[in-house]
């Protein structure tokens, strides 16, 4: 560290710091403190290492002194103030942390280098490594493919949140339309349908006795348009049809999902889906 930077830390003038050192020069051999050459000084200045605060380097009549770690430690013996002692302690702690960081970093570099050396030891080993990696990735993709989401789900009594979450996820799949065939829709049903994307139109086919008022529908449409409610008595089971091409057979009314054991089955047969939609339209 440069004398002026140390003087700033110790809260003394550079002149005072160097005078204290000169009075105790026997404690500062050259390996503790040495004077920079003009070339060394200019090199440090060009790298912005030296602090611009403190002395005006352009006005110095001599080159600055540099202190090594041992020299900085020795300064605490010639600068007696409480500030000087604490600063010396802080600087020594910093040096210890730097050495620890460098040791850890060198170990990491060594480990990385060992790994790279093993991987590229020869073309044959590299090819074998790449082939093994491809085989492992193939196994991962095969596993993912074999564990796609099941078309059937069963919920048991009490799994209300799980059932609500799944219904909300199904609703979020829709990009254009949702058709719900459920004889017992109510406010809870609307809460689930509120999870839909903006711009998705919803149509309910429900019983005339369903507990859903005109005001409930108006309130929903004010925030989540557009909802249309139609009445039919042609259905016993519940169905939800997404974008006209994917349907779910639901074993319980949406409002009661999770209160009792029920199942959900995904229907992908477009012919069955079209029949459901046509029957709903014709009977409402």
Order of alpha helices (4+ residues) and beta strands (2+ residues): alpha-alpha-beta-alpha-beta-alpha-alpha-alpha-beta-alpha-beta-alpha-beta-alpha-beta-beta-beta-beta-alpha
